[in-house]
Amino acid sequence: MANPTGKWGKSRTRKHRANWKIEAPKLIECERCHAMRMPHRVCLECGYYDGRQIISVEEKKKA
C-alpha cells in the first residue's frame, strides 16, 4: 500500500487550503425571455435551450 513520502509543512498545507473558496454560480441571460439562467442548461422560465423548446412551461409548473 502506498504511503506518503514526507510530511507536508504548515506553509504548504495552508497554501493548499487557500484555494477552497465558495463561488457564486455563473449566470447568463436567456436569449428568448431574458431571465437569468445557468449556462448549458434549459431555461426554467421558457423551457428553451439553443433555440429549441426542450420542456413545456406547463410541464415545469406540474413538477
C-alpha positions, -999 to 999 in steps of 0.1 A, spaced: 0 0 0 13 34 -9 24 58 18 32 95 17 70 101 14 72 130 37 53 154 60 37 185 44 48 217 62 23 241 77 30 267 50 24 242 22 -8 229 39 -22 264 43 -14 273 6 -32 242 -4 -63 250 16 -63 286 5 -79 276 -28 -111 262 -13 -134 290 -20 -171 294 -25 -180 308 -59 -213 323 -69 -229 304 -98 -222 318 -132 -254 332 -148 -262 343 -183 -292 359 -198 -317 337 -217 -318 349 -253 -355 343 -256 -371 355 -223 -341 374 -208 -343 356 -175 -311 347 -157 -301 310 -161 -270 288 -158 -250 283 -190 -256 250 -209 -289 244 -190 -325 246 -201 -341 279 -192 -367 272 -164 -388 302 -173 -394 295 -210 -382 259 -215 -358 267 -244 -322 257 -250 -301 265 -280 -331 280 -299 -353 248 -294 -381 241 -269 -370 213 -247 -397 213 -220 -431 229 -220 -438 256 -194 -469 236 -183 -447 206 -176 -424 227 -154 -454 241 -134 -467 205 -128 -433 193 -115 
